[in-house]
Amino acid sequence: MGVALIAAGIGFMAITSLGLARLPDFFARVHAVSKSETLGLLLVLGGLILYEGASLTSLKLGLVAVFVAIANPVAAHLLTRAALRAGETPWRKGEGE
């Protein structure tokens, strides 16, 4: 079961890299990274916790998962807010094609 979660997490991280390469602007890229990378990393950490079993290492991995679940969305919000304040505008269809 742990290996399946790790594989699913790696799949979500691959989707993240595709979104980062293919999406048109900063805001769409930050959205792709914040959503799918957070889910992918949490799945990988969950798989590692299951694979490791009940131990101190699992507790540490769980604490890292909690930190990631809090920090990634907050960081994405702060980045997009700073970009808006700096004058960056979201991409609209027909611009820069």
C-alpha positions in Angstrom: 0.0 0.0 0.0 2.9 2.4 0.8 4.5 1.8 -2.6 1.2 2.6 -4.3 0.9 5.9 -2.5 4.5 6.8 -3.4 3.8 5.9 -7.0 0.6 8.1 -7.0 2.5 10.9 -5.4 5.2 10.7 -8.1 2.5 10.8 -10.7 1.1 14.0 -9.3 4.6 15.5 -9.2 5.0 14.7 -12.9 1.7 16.5 -13.6 3.1 19.4 -11.7 6.2 19.6 -13.9 4.0 19.4 -17.0 1.8 22.3 -15.7 4.9 24.3 -14.9 6.2 23.9 -18.4 2.9 24.3 -20.3 0.8 26.9 -18.6 0.9 30.4 -19.9 1.5 32.7 -17.0 2.8 33.0 -13.5 -0.6 32.7 -11.8 -1.6 29.5 -13.6 1.8 28.0 -12.9 1.7 28.9 -9.2 -1.8 27.3 -9.0 -0.6 24.1 -10.7 2.4 23.8 -8.4 0.6 24.6 -5.2 -2.2 22.1 -5.8 -0.7 19.1 -7.4 2.7 19.3 -5.7 1.2 19.5 -2.3 -1.0 16.5 -3.0 1.9 14.6 -4.5 4.3 15.3 -1.7 1.6 14.4 0.9 1.0 11.1 -0.9 4.7 10.3 -1.0 5.1 11.1 2.7 2.0 9.1 3.5 3.5 6.1 1.6 6.8 6.5 3.3 5.0 6.5 6.7 3.1 3.3 5.8 6.3 1.7 4.5 8.3 2.6 7.6 5.7 1.4 10.1 5.2 2.8 13.6 8.5 4.5 14.5 10.2 7.8 15.3 10.9 8.2 11.6 7.2 7.9 10.8 6.4 10.6 13.4 9.0 12.9 11.9 7.6 12.3 8.4 4.1 13.1 9.7 5.4 16.4 11.1 6.9 17.2 7.7 3.6 16.4 6.1 1.7 18.8 8.4 4.3 21.5 7.7 4.0 21.0 3.9 0.2 21.0 4.1 0.3 24.4 5.8 3.3 26.0 4.2 2.7 25.3 0.5 -0.8 26.9 0.1 0.3 29.9 2.2 3.4 30.4 0.2 1.4 30.2 -3.1 -1.0 32.8 -1.8 1.8 35.1 -0.7 3.5 34.8 -4.1 0.5 35.5 -6.1 -0.5 38.4 -3.9 3.0 39.9 -4.2 2.8 39.5 -8.0 -0.5 41.3 -8.1 0.9 44.1 -6.0 3.9 44.3 -8.3 1.7 44.9 -11.3 1.7 41.5 -12.9 -1.6 40.8 -14.7 -3.2 37.5 -15.3 -3.1 36.0 -18.8 -6.2 36.4 -21.0 -7.0 34.5 -24.1 -5.7 36.2 -27.2 -2.7 37.8 -25.4 0.8 36.7 -26.2 -0.1 33.8 -28.3 
